[in-house]
Amino acid sequence: MAFSMRNLSVLAYANGFTLWHYKAGATPLAAISEPGFFSSAADMMATGDMMMVSAEDGAGMLCVAPSAGQMLRLA
């Protein structure tokens, strides 16, 4: 499945840090953590932002890495 902007929301924002949530629906976690999955939202994200992800096969936390909206899986 492709990224859907309507499934991305801000949970908290303070001092230049944003905590995001992405509801992936039928998209598995492996697809979400692929490079470029969030590229269409990269202009809204900053290095160090965190994202909680809910997917069909579980949940996880991601961190925005230095290269233009790429994500690193944390857990």
Helices and strands as residue ranges (DSSP letters): G 5-7, E 8-14, E 17-23, H 29-32, G 39-44, E 50-55, E 58-64, E 71-73
